[in-house]
Amino acid sequence: MSLRTMSSILIPAALAAAAGTTALPVSAAIVTGTTLGGPDGRTLTSVELDGQAFDSSEFVNGSLTAIVDDNASVVTSAAGTLPSPNTADIVDGDIITGIANFDSVTFTLDTPVVNDGSVVLLFTDIGRSSADANLAAFDAFDIFVNGDVATTLSVSATDATAAATVGTNVPFDLFTGGAVASVADLNGATLSQAANDANSNIGLVAIDLADILGGVDGTVVTSFTIENPGAAGAAGIDVTEAFAVVVPEPGSLALLGLSAVMLAGRSRRHR
């Protein structure tokens, strides 16, 4: 199993439109701060985007509503036990509890958001161990909204080189089982412990919704899907938290992030 650090990414729609190209601006400096709290110090209580702080009460949380996985994997805190049902701890605020190495997952937002240039989608990923020298590497992933694969944005492992870390050396246990094709399957699966008291860093990903949809178009978005572009069952992307943030001043993130932006290739996958 390979758990990799996910870089934090923001894709400013305004910059892409101004450039008139399909270039993908990538910046690890967009997420300028995070705060952890809770009894174990692992609950994401706030996120700062280019200096603007957003409390967890402002997060539009996502609930896991679909999953496909050849080898279901659930992450718990170290010395933890599986919740009942198996998905109970997914997207619970804790940066370490979640799902790993899936083929595809869908999160439905508690409240729909409008693609008006102000929405940022975020999720946390279990990263490489601090003992791994290549902390800049991260998992490739595909993302699309409202179940529409025509909106797929593909982000490759070369699209960013710096990692934003939410947690360092966070201990966890891993439980795995058989193939699942739904949340009900995962809740009913018998999972066995595959890793005990491992540790890893946690990274945060931030993506401008407008870049998934190719610009500001007023689309009402109710869900987003994240896929592992690798072979079915292969190690890859993990998600422990998934939510959206509505930024009060559209465009401010793009303007403030220009100095830190790198350009990389963007590919849109049509199926």
Backbone as numpy.savetxt, mean C-alpha at the origin, in Angstrom:
# Nx Ny Nz CAx CAy CAz Cx Cy Cz
10.29 -17.06 1.38 9.46 -15.86 1.38 10.32 -14.62 1.38
10.00 -13.69 0.52 10.76 -12.45 0.46 9.86 -11.30 0.83
10.16 -10.63 1.94 9.41 -9.46 2.36 10.27 -8.25 2.10
9.80 -7.32 1.31 10.67 -6.25 0.83 10.17 -4.88 1.26
11.07 -3.92 1.34 10.69 -2.57 1.71 9.98 -1.90 0.55
8.82 -1.34 0.85 8.07 -0.60 -0.15 8.40 0.87 -0.03
8.90 1.47 -1.12 9.18 2.89 -1.12 7.87 3.67 -1.07
7.90 4.88 -0.57 6.72 5.73 -0.61 6.74 6.51 -1.91
5.57 6.52 -2.59 5.49 7.07 -3.93 4.37 8.08 -3.99
4.59 9.21 -4.60 3.48 10.09 -4.95 3.58 10.38 -6.43
2.45 10.33 -7.12 2.43 10.55 -8.56 1.64 11.81 -8.82
2.25 12.99 -8.88 1.50 14.24 -9.03 0.90 14.38 -10.41
-0.43 14.39 -10.48 -1.11 14.49 -11.77 -0.79 15.79 -12.47
-0.67 16.87 -11.71 -0.42 18.18 -12.32 0.89 18.20 -13.07
1.90 17.55 -12.52 3.21 17.53 -13.17 3.15 16.71 -14.46
2.49 15.55 -14.40 2.40 14.71 -15.59 1.67 15.43 -16.71
0.59 16.13 -16.34 -0.18 16.85 -17.35 0.63 17.98 -17.95
1.40 18.69 -17.10 2.19 19.81 -17.58 3.27 19.34 -18.53
3.83 18.17 -18.24 4.90 17.64 -19.07 4.37 17.11 -20.40
3.07 16.74 -20.40 2.48 16.22 -21.62 3.03 14.87 -22.01
3.50 14.10 -21.04 4.07 12.80 -21.33 3.46 11.77 -20.39
3.89 10.52 -20.55 3.44 9.47 -19.66 4.48 9.17 -18.60
5.40 10.10 -18.37 6.43 9.91 -17.36 5.80 9.79 -15.98
6.40 8.97 -15.13 5.89 8.75 -13.78 6.80 9.43 -12.77
6.41 10.61 -12.24 7.23 11.25 -11.22 7.19 10.44 -9.93
8.32 10.20 -9.36 8.41 9.38 -8.16 9.19 10.12 -7.10
8.67 10.20 -5.89 9.36 10.90 -4.82 9.14 10.22 -3.49
10.23 9.96 -2.77 10.12 9.40 -1.43 10.00 10.50 -0.39
10.08 11.76 -0.81 10.04 12.88 0.13 8.62 13.37 0.36
7.64 12.83 -0.35 6.26 13.30 -0.20 5.72 12.97 1.19
5.96 11.73 1.66 5.54 11.38 3.02 6.61 11.93 3.95
6.32 13.07 4.56 7.33 13.76 5.36 7.27 13.42 6.84
6.30 12.61 7.23 6.25 12.21 8.62 5.10 11.26 8.90
5.27 10.42 9.90 4.21 9.54 10.38 4.32 9.47 11.90
3.21 9.19 12.55 3.20 9.05 14.00 2.56 7.72 14.37
3.23 6.99 15.27 2.70 5.73 15.76 2.27 5.89 17.21
1.21 5.19 17.58 0.72 5.23 18.95 0.10 3.90 19.32
-0.88 3.94 20.22 -1.53 2.72 20.66 -0.74 2.02 21.74
-1.31 0.99 22.35 -0.67 0.31 23.47 0.67 -0.33 23.13
0.84 -0.76 21.87 2.10 -1.40 21.47 2.97 -0.49 20.63
2.53 0.76 20.42 3.31 1.69 19.62 3.36 1.33 18.16
2.35 0.59 17.66 2.35 0.15 16.27 1.13 0.65 15.49
0.34 1.51 16.10 -0.86 2.01 15.44 -0.55 3.32 14.72
-0.87 3.37 13.42 -0.62 4.56 12.63 -1.66 5.62 13.00
-1.23 6.66 13.71 -2.17 7.67 14.21 -2.20 8.94 13.37
-1.15 9.17 12.57 -1.18 10.34 11.68 -0.16 10.17 10.56
-0.42 10.86 9.47 0.47 10.87 8.31 0.68 12.32 7.90
1.91 12.66 7.56 2.21 14.01 7.10 2.64 13.94 5.64
1.91 14.67 4.78 2.20 14.70 3.35 2.68 16.10 2.99
3.96 16.20 2.65 4.56 17.50 2.32 4.27 18.55 3.39
4.39 18.14 4.65 4.22 19.07 5.75 2.80 19.24 6.24
1.82 18.68 5.53 0.43 18.76 5.98 0.09 17.50 6.76
-0.33 17.66 8.01 -0.60 16.52 8.88 -2.06 16.10 8.77
-2.27 14.78 8.73 -3.61 14.22 8.68 -3.74 13.19 9.79
-4.64 13.45 10.72 -4.91 12.54 11.82 -5.65 11.31 11.30
-5.53 10.19 12.03 -6.18 8.96 11.59 -7.70 9.13 11.46
-8.28 10.09 12.19 -9.71 10.34 12.06 -10.06 10.90 10.69
-9.05 11.40 9.97 -9.26 11.93 8.63 -9.00 10.89 7.55
-8.52 9.70 7.92 -8.30 8.64 6.95 -9.64 8.11 6.47
-9.75 7.86 5.18 -10.90 7.13 4.64 -10.44 5.68 4.54
-10.81 4.89 5.54 -10.27 3.55 5.64 -10.85 2.60 4.60
-10.03 1.61 4.23 -10.47 0.58 3.31 -10.67 -0.73 4.03
-11.71 -1.46 3.67 -11.98 -2.78 4.23 -11.70 -3.84 3.18
-11.07 -4.93 3.59 -10.76 -6.01 2.66 -12.06 -6.68 2.22
-12.34 -6.63 0.91 -13.57 -7.21 0.40 -13.34 -8.30 -0.64
-12.10 -8.47 -1.09 -11.80 -9.54 -2.04 -10.33 -9.91 -1.95
-10.05 -11.19 -2.13 -8.66 -11.66 -2.14 -8.57 -12.91 -2.99
-7.48 -13.02 -3.73 -7.13 -14.24 -4.46 -5.67 -14.53 -4.11
-5.40 -15.75 -3.67 -4.04 -16.08 -3.26 -3.84 -17.59 -3.38
-2.72 -17.99 -4.00 -2.40 -19.41 -4.11 -1.92 -20.00 -2.80
-1.44 -19.14 -1.90 -0.97 -19.61 -0.59 -1.23 -18.51 0.43
-2.42 -18.53 1.00 -2.84 -17.45 1.90 -1.83 -17.23 3.01
-1.50 -15.94 3.26 -0.51 -15.60 4.28 -1.04 -14.44 5.13
-1.10 -14.67 6.44 -1.55 -13.65 7.38 -0.42 -13.34 8.34
-0.18 -12.04 8.55 0.89 -11.59 9.44 0.28 -11.12 10.76
0.86 -11.57 11.87 0.43 -11.12 13.18 1.62 -10.54 13.92
1.39 -9.94 15.06 2.50 -9.48 15.89 3.28 -10.69 16.40
4.54 -10.48 16.76 5.38 -11.58 17.25 4.74 -12.18 18.49
4.83 -13.52 18.58 4.25 -14.26 19.70 2.74 -14.06 19.75
2.19 -13.64 18.63 0.76 -13.43 18.56 0.04 -14.70 18.16
-1.26 -14.64 18.18 -2.07 -15.76 17.75 -2.97 -15.30 16.62
-3.42 -16.23 15.82 -4.32 -15.88 14.74 -5.61 -15.30 15.29
-6.08 -14.21 14.70 -7.36 -13.66 15.16 -8.50 -14.55 14.68
-9.67 -14.33 15.18 -10.85 -15.05 14.73 -11.92 -14.04 14.36
-12.30 -13.98 13.07 -11.78 -14.77 11.95 -10.37 -14.33 11.55
-9.82 -15.03 10.57 -8.43 -14.78 10.17 -8.19 -13.35 9.69
-9.22 -12.70 9.17 -9.05 -11.35 8.62 -9.33 -10.24 9.65
-9.60 -10.59 10.89 -10.04 -9.60 11.88 -9.02 -8.49 12.11
-7.73 -8.81 11.98 -6.69 -7.82 12.26 -6.20 -7.08 11.02
-6.79 -7.34 9.87 -6.36 -6.69 8.65 -6.97 -5.28 8.60
-6.14 -4.29 8.37 -6.55 -2.88 8.36 -7.21 -2.52 9.69
-6.47 -2.75 10.78 -6.95 -2.44 12.12 -6.17 -1.29 12.75
-5.33 -0.63 11.95 -4.49 0.45 12.45 -3.09 0.00 12.80
-2.91 -1.29 13.06 -1.60 -1.84 13.42 -0.77 -2.06 12.16
0.43 -1.47 12.11 1.22 -1.52 10.88 1.81 -2.89 10.58
1.76 -3.84 11.52 2.37 -5.14 11.27 1.34 -6.22 10.94
0.08 -6.06 11.35 -0.91 -7.10 11.08 -1.55 -6.88 9.72
-1.56 -7.94 8.91 -2.10 -7.80 7.57 -1.95 -9.05 6.75
-1.83 -8.89 5.45 -1.72 -10.02 4.53 -0.45 -9.86 3.69
0.16 -11.00 3.36 1.45 -10.97 2.67 1.43 -11.83 1.42
2.22 -11.39 0.42 2.50 -12.20 -0.77 1.25 -12.70 -1.49
0.22 -11.87 -1.53 -1.02 -12.26 -2.18 -0.92 -12.11 -3.70
-1.90 -12.68 -4.40 -1.99 -12.48 -5.84 -2.79 -11.21 -6.14
-3.91 -11.02 -5.42 -4.75 -9.85 -5.65 -5.60 -9.58 -4.42
-5.72 -8.30 -4.05 -6.63 -7.92 -2.96 -7.39 -6.66 -3.36
-8.61 -6.53 -2.87 -9.43 -5.35 -3.11 -9.87 -4.77 -1.77
-9.72 -3.44 -1.65 -10.18 -2.73 -0.46 -11.29 -1.78 -0.88
-12.42 -1.87 -0.18 -13.54 -0.97 -0.42 -13.48 0.16 0.61
-13.51 1.40 0.13 -13.41 2.55 1.01 -14.68 2.74 1.82
-14.53 3.13 3.08 -15.69 3.35 3.94 -16.59 4.43 3.39
-15.98 5.43 2.74 -16.73 6.51 2.10 -16.17 6.71 0.70
-16.99 6.77 -0.33 -16.47 7.00 -1.69 -15.71 8.33 -1.76
-14.72 8.39 -2.64 -13.97 9.63 -2.86 -14.10 10.01 -4.33
-13.93 11.30 -4.60 -14.09 11.81 -5.96 -12.73 12.18 -6.53
-12.46 11.75 -7.73 -11.18 12.06 -8.39 -11.20 13.51 -8.88
-10.95 14.43 -7.93 -10.95 15.86 -8.25 -9.56 16.47 -8.09
-8.53 15.61 -8.00 -7.17 16.10 -7.86 -6.71 16.22 -6.42
-7.58 15.85 -5.47 -7.22 16.03 -4.06 -7.00 14.72 -3.31
-7.18 13.58 -3.96 -7.18 12.30 -3.25 -5.87 11.56 -3.42
-5.33 11.09 -2.29 -4.13 10.27 -2.28 -4.48 8.92 -1.67
-4.15 7.83 -2.36 -4.32 6.49 -1.83 -3.03 6.07 -1.14
-3.14 5.44 0.03 -1.96 5.02 0.78 -2.11 3.59 1.27
-0.99 2.88 1.33 -0.97 1.58 1.99 0.42 1.28 2.52
0.46 0.48 3.57 1.73 0.10 4.18 2.11 -1.30 3.74
3.42 -1.51 3.61 3.96 -2.79 3.13 5.03 -3.28 4.08
5.03 -4.57 4.34 6.09 -5.17 5.14 7.36 -5.19 4.32
8.45 -4.61 4.86 9.67 -4.43 4.08 10.77 -5.39 4.45
11.91 -5.12 3.88 13.08 -5.95 4.14 13.54 -5.82 5.59
14.18 -6.85 6.07 14.80 -6.80 7.39 15.92 -5.77 7.38
16.16 -5.14 8.52 17.23 -4.15 8.60 18.60 -4.77 8.36
18.67 -6.11 8.42 19.93 -6.79 8.16 20.23 -6.86 6.66
19.21 -6.57 5.85 19.37 -6.61 4.40 19.95 -5.28 3.93
21.05 -5.33 3.23 21.72 -4.10 2.80 20.91 -3.33 1.76
20.06 -4.02 1.02 19.33 -3.39 -0.08 17.98 -2.87 0.38
17.99 -1.92 1.31 16.74 -1.41 1.84 15.98 -0.56 0.83
16.65 -0.16 -0.26 15.98 0.69 -1.24 15.08 -0.10 -2.18
15.24 -1.41 -2.23 14.43 -2.22 -3.13 12.99 -2.30 -2.63
12.04 -2.50 -3.54 10.66 -2.66 -3.11 9.93 -3.52 -4.13
8.75 -3.96 -3.75 7.98 -4.86 -4.59 7.25 -4.11 -5.70
7.27 -4.69 -6.88 6.44 -4.17 -7.97 4.98 -4.47 -7.65
4.09 -3.65 -8.18 2.66 -3.92 -7.99 1.87 -3.25 -9.10
0.65 -3.73 -9.30 -0.32 -3.11 -10.19 -1.47 -2.62 -9.32
-2.07 -1.50 -9.70 -3.19 -0.96 -8.94 -4.25 -0.43 -9.89
-5.52 -0.72 -9.62 -6.61 -0.16 -10.41 -7.80 0.09 -9.50
-8.77 0.85 -9.98 -9.90 1.27 -9.13 -11.23 0.77 -9.67
-12.19 0.65 -8.75 -13.58 0.29 -9.07 -13.69 -1.02 -9.86
-12.71 -1.92 -9.69 -12.75 -3.20 -10.38 -12.49 -3.11 -11.87
-12.09 -1.96 -12.36 -11.90 -1.72 -13.79 -10.42 -1.88 -14.15
-10.06 -3.03 -14.74 -8.66 -3.28 -15.05 -8.13 -2.35 -16.13
-9.03 -1.68 -16.85 -8.59 -0.73 -17.87 -7.89 0.48 -17.24
-8.07 0.68 -15.95 -7.42 1.81 -15.26 -6.09 1.40 -14.63
-5.63 0.19 -14.90 -4.44 -0.33 -14.23 -3.20 0.54 -14.43
-2.56 0.87 -13.33 -1.26 1.53 -13.32 -0.26 0.52 -12.80
0.79 0.26 -13.56 1.82 -0.70 -13.16 3.04 0.04 -12.63
3.45 -0.30 -11.43 4.61 0.31 -10.80 5.67 -0.76 -10.65
6.80 -0.56 -11.30 7.86 -1.57 -11.28 8.86 -1.29 -10.18
9.72 -2.25 -9.92 10.72 -2.12 -8.85 11.79 -1.10 -9.18
11.77 -0.53 -10.39 12.75 0.49 -10.75 12.16 1.89 -10.70
10.89 2.00 -10.29 10.22 3.30 -10.29 10.56 4.17 -9.09
11.30 3.67 -8.14 11.73 4.48 -7.00 12.98 3.85 -6.40
13.79 4.67 -5.74 15.05 4.15 -5.20 15.21 4.43 -3.72
14.35 5.22 -3.13 14.47 5.53 -1.70 13.24 5.01 -0.96
13.45 4.59 0.28 12.36 4.02 1.07 11.99 4.93 2.22
10.69 5.14 2.40 10.21 5.86 3.58 9.78 4.81 4.59
10.33 4.85 5.78 10.08 3.80 6.77 9.13 4.29 7.84
8.08 3.51 8.08 7.11 3.81 9.12 7.53 3.15 10.43
8.02 1.92 10.34 8.49 1.19 11.51 9.78 0.46 11.20
10.65 0.33 12.19 11.94 -0.32 12.01 12.07 -1.52 12.93
12.56 -2.63 12.36 12.77 -3.86 13.14 11.50 -4.27 13.90
10.37 -4.20 13.24 9.11 -4.57 13.87 8.98 -6.10 13.85
8.81 -6.74 15.01 8.73 -8.21 15.06 7.36 -8.71 14.61
7.33 -9.87 13.98 6.06 -10.42 13.52 6.15 -11.94 13.40
4.98 -12.57 13.34 4.84 -13.98 13.02 4.06 -14.08 11.72
4.31 -15.17 10.98 3.63 -15.38 9.70 2.91 -16.72 9.73
1.66 -16.71 9.29 0.85 -17.92 9.21 0.43 -18.11 7.76
0.55 -19.32 7.23 0.21 -19.57 5.83 -0.72 -20.77 5.72
-1.41 -20.85 4.59 -2.32 -21.96 4.35 -2.47 -22.21 2.87
-3.60 -22.74 2.46 -3.81 -23.10 1.07 -4.37 -21.97 0.24
-4.80 -22.31 -0.97 -5.32 -21.33 -1.91 -6.67 -20.80 -1.44
-6.89 -19.51 -1.67 -8.17 -18.88 -1.34 -8.62 -18.03 -2.52
-9.94 -17.90 -2.67 -10.49 -17.12 -3.78 -11.46 -16.06 -3.29
-11.58 -15.90 -1.97 -12.49 -14.90 -1.42 -12.12 -14.64 0.03
-12.70 -13.59 0.60 -12.49 -13.29 2.01 -13.07 -14.41 2.86
-14.19 -14.95 2.44 -14.80 -16.07 3.17 -13.87 -17.27 3.19
-13.20 -17.54 2.06 -12.23 -18.64 2.01 -11.11 -18.41 3.01
-10.59 -17.18 3.05 -9.49 -16.87 3.96 -9.92 -17.03 5.41
-11.12 -16.57 5.73 -11.60 -16.70 7.10 -11.81 -18.15 7.50
-12.10 -19.00 6.52 -12.32 -20.41 6.81 -11.09 -21.29 6.67
-9.97 -20.68 6.24 -8.76 -21.47 5.98 -8.07 -21.86 7.28
-7.42 -23.02 7.26 -6.59 -23.46 8.37 -5.16 -23.03 8.08
-4.64 -22.11 8.87 -3.31 -21.56 8.64 -2.33 -22.08 9.68
-1.09 -22.31 9.24 -0.05 -22.81 10.13 1.09 -21.82 10.21
1.76 -21.77 11.35 2.84 -20.81 11.53 4.02 -21.17 10.64
4.47 -20.19 9.85 5.58 -20.40 8.93 6.82 -19.60 9.34
6.64 -18.57 10.14 7.77 -17.77 10.62 7.45 -17.30 12.03
8.47 -17.34 12.89 8.27 -16.97 14.28 9.26 -15.88 14.68
8.74 -14.78 15.20 9.57 -13.70 15.71 10.58 -13.20 14.68
10.12 -13.08 13.43 10.94 -12.44 12.41 10.86 -10.94 12.64
11.63 -10.16 11.91 11.51 -8.71 12.04 11.76 -8.05 10.70
11.16 -6.88 10.54 11.28 -6.19 9.26 10.92 -4.73 9.43
11.27 -3.94 8.42 10.84 -2.56 8.37 9.48 -2.47 7.69
8.76 -1.40 7.94 7.46 -1.18 7.31 7.54 0.10 6.49
7.14 0.03 5.22 7.17 1.19 4.35 5.78 1.69 4.03
5.70 2.94 3.58 4.41 3.55 3.25 4.41 4.00 1.80
3.34 3.67 1.08 3.17 4.04 -0.33 2.07 5.08 -0.45
2.29 6.14 -1.21 1.26 7.16 -1.45 1.15 7.42 -2.94
-0.06 7.29 -3.50 -0.26 7.43 -4.94 -1.42 8.39 -5.20
-1.18 9.36 -6.06 -2.22 10.31 -6.46 -3.27 9.56 -7.29
-4.51 9.59 -6.84 -5.59 8.89 -7.54 -5.71 9.34 -8.99
-5.46 10.61 -9.24 -5.60 11.14 -10.61 -4.66 10.46 -11.59
-3.52 9.98 -11.11 -2.60 9.33 -12.03 -3.02 7.91 -12.37
-3.77 7.28 -11.49 -4.31 5.97 -11.83 -5.35 6.13 -12.94
-6.13 7.20 -12.85 -7.21 7.43 -13.81 -6.80 8.30 -14.99
-5.51 8.64 -15.06 -5.01 9.39 -16.21 -5.38 10.86 -16.20
-5.73 11.39 -15.05 -6.09 12.80 -14.95 -7.29 13.00 -14.05
-7.66 14.26 -13.83 -8.81 14.60 -13.01 -10.06 14.49 -13.86
-10.97 13.58 -13.49 -12.15 13.36 -14.34 -13.45 13.26 -13.55
-13.41 13.46 -12.23 -14.64 13.44 -11.44 -15.17 12.06 -11.12
-14.43 11.02 -11.47 -14.87 9.66 -11.18 -15.06 9.45 -9.68
-16.17 8.84 -9.30 -16.40 8.47 -7.90 -15.76 7.10 -7.68
-14.83 7.03 -6.76 -14.08 5.80 -6.52 -14.52 5.17 -5.21
-14.91 3.92 -5.29 -15.37 3.20 -4.10 -14.40 2.13 -3.63
-13.48 1.71 -4.52 -12.56 0.65 -4.14 -11.29 0.72 -4.96
-10.24 0.09 -4.46 -9.03 -0.08 -5.26 -8.46 -1.47 -5.04
-7.85 -1.98 -6.11 -7.31 -3.34 -6.12 -5.80 -3.28 -6.33
-5.07 -4.06 -5.57 -3.61 -4.16 -5.68 -3.28 -5.59 -6.08
-2.45 -5.73 -7.10 -2.09 -7.05 -7.59 -0.58 -7.24 -7.61
-0.17 -8.48 -7.40 1.22 -8.88 -7.57 1.41 -9.25 -9.04
2.24 -8.50 -9.78 2.39 -8.78 -11.21 3.22 -10.01 -11.50
3.80 -10.62 -10.46 4.62 -11.82 -10.65 3.77 -13.06 -10.82
4.44 -14.20 -10.84 3.74 -15.47 -10.99 2.83 -15.73 -9.80
1.72 -16.41 -10.04 0.79 -16.73 -8.97 1.51 -17.47 -7.85
1.26 -17.04 -6.62 1.88 -17.70 -5.48 3.28 -17.22 -5.16
3.83 -16.33 -6.00 5.20 -15.86 -5.78 5.23 -14.83 -4.66
6.40 -14.73 -3.99 6.56 -13.71 -2.96 6.43 -12.34 -3.59
5.84 -11.41 -2.87 5.67 -10.09 -3.44 5.07 -9.10 -2.47
4.19 -8.27 -2.98 3.63 -7.17 -2.23 2.83 -7.64 -1.01
2.89 -6.86 0.06 2.13 -7.12 1.28 1.35 -5.85 1.62
0.22 -5.98 2.33 -0.53 -4.81 2.77 -0.96 -5.02 4.22
-0.64 -4.04 5.07 -1.10 -4.09 6.45 -2.08 -2.98 6.78
-2.06 -1.89 6.04 -3.03 -0.81 6.17 -3.37 -0.30 4.78
-4.60 0.13 4.57 -5.00 0.68 3.27 -6.05 1.76 3.51
-5.80 2.95 2.98 -6.73 4.06 3.22 -6.50 5.17 2.20
-7.36 6.17 2.23 -7.22 7.34 1.36 -7.18 8.58 2.24
-6.58 9.64 1.71 -6.56 10.95 2.37 -6.99 11.98 1.33
-7.89 12.86 1.74 -8.31 13.95 0.88 -7.54 15.20 1.30
-6.70 15.69 0.39 -5.86 16.85 0.67 -6.66 18.13 0.42
-6.72 19.06 1.40 -7.56 20.25 1.25 -7.25 21.11 0.04
-5.98 21.21 -0.35 -5.61 22.09 -1.45 -5.03 21.26 -2.59
-5.84 20.85 -3.56 -5.34 20.05 -4.68 -4.19 20.76 -5.38
-3.18 19.99 -5.71 -2.04 20.54 -6.43 -0.91 20.95 -5.52
-1.17 21.16 -4.23 -0.11 21.62 -3.34 0.96 20.55 -3.17
0.55 19.30 -3.17 1.54 18.23 -3.03 2.47 18.19 -4.23
1.89 18.34 -5.42 2.72 18.31 -6.62 3.71 19.46 -6.63
3.24 20.65 -6.27 4.11 21.82 -6.30 5.22 21.72 -5.27
4.88 21.28 -4.07 5.89 21.17 -3.03 6.87 20.04 -3.29
6.43 19.04 -4.04 7.28 17.88 -4.25 8.17 17.96 -5.47
8.09 19.04 -6.24 8.84 19.11 -7.49 10.34 18.96 -7.28
10.88 19.55 -6.23 12.32 19.50 -6.04 12.83 18.11 -5.74
11.93 17.25 -5.27 12.36 15.90 -4.89 11.97 14.85 -5.92
11.37 15.31 -7.03 10.83 14.35 -7.99 11.92 13.75 -8.87
11.80 12.46 -9.12 12.61 11.78 -10.12 11.64 11.30 -11.19
12.11 11.17 -12.41 11.26 10.66 -13.46 11.63 9.22 -13.76
10.60 8.40 -13.87 10.81 7.00 -14.19 9.73 6.60 -15.17
9.80 5.39 -15.68 8.84 4.96 -16.69 7.52 4.57 -16.09
6.50 4.89 -16.79 5.17 4.48 -16.38 4.61 3.56 -17.46
3.96 2.50 -17.06 3.34 1.61 -18.04 1.91 1.36 -17.61
1.02 1.38 -18.55 -0.37 1.07 -18.26 -0.69 -0.28 -18.90
-1.07 -1.22 -18.06 -1.30 -2.58 -18.51 -2.76 -2.77 -18.88
-3.03 -3.20 -20.11 -4.40 -3.44 -20.55 -4.62 -4.94 -20.64
-5.73 -5.38 -20.08 -6.01 -6.81 -20.12 -7.30 -7.09 -20.86
